[in-house]
Amino acid sequence: MNKLIDKKYRISYNIEDLPRTVTVLDNPKSTCLSKLTKALNARNTEDAIDLAIELSFSGYYGQIITKIVDFYIKNINLAQPRGILYISEFYTYYNQKYEKNNIKKHKLIIINDQVVRNFISNLITLICGSNQRKLLSLVKITNKDFDLNKKKDILVSKNLKLVAKFLGSGDNKNIIIPLSEIITLFTCHYIKNREQKIIFWLSWLLEYEKIFHEGALEVNNRNVPGVESKFTKDYLWIIWEMLNKSINDRHVKKIVSSLEAIYKQNFTMSNRKKKISLLIFAILIHINPMPKLLFPPKPIEPLLFYNMQYETILVNLKYFEIKKQLMIENL
């Protein structure tokens, strides 16, 4: 248990006695999660934090963390790039302190962890205090898109020299042209709308895998530190490698490395599709489409930073209010 938290702010109850569909205040979990999304969209900091604390108090901290991080990536992203450094730093702490296989044993410890409480409060405040910027999404690929002979007029790569250094003899030949297009678009800054073109080829690869390889297209094993070897045959690691090799600016590299570190966390082939927004975010950081970002990214505005600190001061009081309410109800 986190000894930095005063005893009156700590939670102590048999969390396993709580039904998995409600919170400690007897509100449906699904309703609270839905209201949380609405509060984030409405940029209602107070309501969003109150809902998140109620859910976290009830043992749903993992879902809260995933939800707010996903919301940040898909709805804030380039509008507040410093957020990704904060998220990456938190995940480093969280994964080092709580081993994946033992998280269930640490439920109350995690609920009482001041770092976790502060992170949830701070990220929500950052989200609600930042401009929104929708992340680009994958595009629909049709059967006619797979006939590359009919797409020669839109191809930007003139030869396969750039992509050759990233491929091995055992790699699938049918993905060479899409990968060649992506590396060319990564490196040729004069091409217009290249972020849109890269998203098209990324969508193409995923749809090609789904239709022609039953969702399991494999290439040669790559050296991917932090990922189990059985998952290193995924061709998307080639795109990550090409992206990293294309970046020269150290500030851009730091943000992209943070996004890749989050992408690698608990990576499996079954959750890969859910993580694709992290790759898209990283691509956009490198391409830096209009309106362009300045690097290094500007510090968080003083008023927003103050609000984040202010909500951190209040966070334990809000846990205490729920605790006090439950004590009164149980008299």
C-alpha positions, 0 to 999 in steps of 0.5 A: 500500500502506498504509505505516502497517502494519509490513512483516511484517503486509503481504500480498504474493502473486499473488492471481489465482493463487488458485482462486476457490472456496477460501481461501489455507488451502485451505478451501472459500470457501462453507464459511467463509462458512457458518461465519461466519454461524453464528459471528455468530449464536452471538455467537462473536467469535473464530471470526467474526473468524478466518474473516473474516480468512482470507476477506479474506486470500484476496481476498474482503473485498468479500463479507465487508464485504457479509455483516457489514453485511447481518447487522448490519442484519437482526439487530441494527439497532435494538438498536445504532443507532450501528452504522449511523453507523460503517458509513456513515463507513466506506463514505464512506472506502472509496468515496472511496479505491477507485473502483468500476471500479478495485477489482480493481486494488487487491486487495492494497492493500485487503487491506493497508488498516488501515482495512478490517482494523479495520472488519471486526474492529470491526463483527464485535465490535460485532455479537457484543457487541450484543443481536439484534433481527430486522428486520421483513420484507416480508409476503406479498401476495395477489391480493385485496389489490389490490382496494382497494375492499374495503380502505376500512375499514382505510385511515387516510388520509381524503384525498390532501392529504398525498401530493399534494405528493410526486406529479407529473402523470405519476406512476402513479395506481394507487400514489397510495392506498398512498403516501397511506397511508404518508405518513399513517402517517409523520405520525400518531403516534397510529395503533397498529402503524403500522410493520406497516401501512407494511410491508404497503403497501411489500410491496403496492407491490413485489408490484404492480410485479412482477405488473402492471409486470413488475418495472419500474414507473416514475414521473417522474424525481426529484432524487436526488443520488448516483444515476444519472439513469436510476435516478431513476424508481423510486417508492421514492425518493418513500417516501424523500422522504416519510420525510425530510420527516416527521422533525423530530429531528436525531438521527433524521435523521442515522441515516436519512440514513446509511441512505439514503447506504448505500442509494444506493451502487452503486444499480441496479434489479437490486440494489434488492430486496436493499437494501430492508432499509435502507429498512425499517430507516430507517422503523423508526428514524422510527417507533421502535416498542416497545421505544423507543429514546432519542435521541440513542442511548446510547454503546457500552457501555465493555466492548464498546468496550474489546473492539472496541479489543482486537480491533483490536490483535490483527487484524494479528497474525492476518493474520501468523499466516496469512502465517507458516503459508503460509510454513512450508507452502511450504518 
